[in-house]
Amino acid sequence: MVAVGNRTAGAVYGPGQVRLSTTFLNERDIFSFTAVVGWVVQGDTLYRSGYGLDNVGQLTDPPFLMRIGGGWTNYKFVEEAEYDEVEHAPPIRTYEYGLRNDGLLMRWLNTNDVWRRSLGGVGFEAVKTMALISKTRTHDTFLATTRGGGLYTIRINVVPSFEVKKVRASTWQVFETLLAAKCGLSGTLLLGIDKDTQSGYLYAVGHANGAATVIRSLGKVQGTFGDPVYFRWRLAFDPLNGG
């Protein structure tokens, strides 16, 4: 399990221990120690989890696991979308998302680690993986690949509804993992990971606008991507404006 960001932390969890992971919050203190916290699925169970790193990225505290609940065997994707409009202010809302193998896309409102279902939608069984690219007052937006090769945006509105748009029709089925970060004012830096070839490819994606979305290939990333789970590190203030 490896963090994609300015540092990596290998061997935090045991081999095969973590099956799914959200983005992890990366917070440094005045002594340059880092606390990394997020959500992981191990087997059938979802946990709040985290660990500590020193200033050279070495593990200082073993990972803790706070059990949230079971029933996650059939899920293939989880993510957290914490929205805040200004730095150093409490988040306005925190949503948790989960995609099941049967195509049910779920959303929960998270209040002090108490999850309450706020939305569920069917019809997403063709989706292979997703990446969060936008968090706004009115909606969250994901980029999603499908088994048929399509690349789509899935916009999930705060007032419960879904909006799906095709971005590209083919070739994207090779990616089992997508990771996204803010690029410029309204774009996205997208990493696609092909587990079959253990390769990563980087793209600069313009503001999402259906088939008119600009996507520029930045080429193959150096190195081998052979780990089973990849996730993104984020800062406490994490504006995403790609959709």
Order of alpha helices (4+ residues) and beta strands (2+ residues): beta-beta-beta-beta-beta-beta-beta-beta-beta-beta-beta-beta-beta-beta-beta-beta-beta-beta-beta
